[in-house]
Amino acid sequence: MIASRGALLLRSLKLGAPAAPSYLGRTPIHTRFTPSMPFTNAWRSFSTGLDTRKESESEVVGAAPQSTALPAGYADEYYNTPHYVRSRGDPTKRAFTYMILGTSKFIAASVIRVAILKLLWTMSASAEVLALGQVEVELGKIAPGQNATVKWRGKPVFIRHRTQEEIDLSRKDDSADMRDPERDEDRAPTPEWVVVLGVCTHLGCVPIANAGEYLGWFCPCHGSHYDLSGRIRKGPAPLNLEIPTYQLMEGNTKVLLG
């Protein structure tokens, strides 16, 4: 009876058993995920004449599903090995950075220094201008008791040749009450020559020589009176007449202004 059943099963397989779908290129889903088929093992124990096709199908059915997981690591092995090679010395290159910064700062400081020097040289007076800033005046043409006016650096300069009487009068007034007290010998180291700027210290007017109550200079604009030493004695002027830079030369025969 058992043999007849095996024959019938073999005949059904030969007539046409359902084959695995070939269009997928792999094991059928219903066969691959079937955990076990006990009836196949049962009839195989009684019949050994099954064909090769059935044996191959039973082997496929009983095989465990294949794993599709990727192998451990990377296929190209690039990231499995270190590729950074540490260079010698300081990796931050601190010394090189300090050298570049120091050099650039030194160059910048040099450029700024040259620019400042060129600006100062441009603003300073040239030799020709300095030469024009000095004026030499002959004193032999100025008689005693007379006053000469020369132009120096755009301003008038009064040069007075004083007599002995005028010198004594000026020295006598040293103790008088003055707004800007000064001694005559301090304003005129050489007594017979008085050199002052001809600009009133009130509003910058030009005083008149040999005029005023003290026979020195008088500013008609606001009534300032100066004595024979150029000291303010009366009027609104706050200060004495300014004394320029000068030097007597060649036995007091010439005066160099500036």
Summary of the structure (lengths in Angstrom):
residues: 258
radius of gyration: 62.8
end to end distance: 152.7
largest distance: 178.7
contacts: 599
relative contact order: 0.09
helix: 35%
strand: 16%
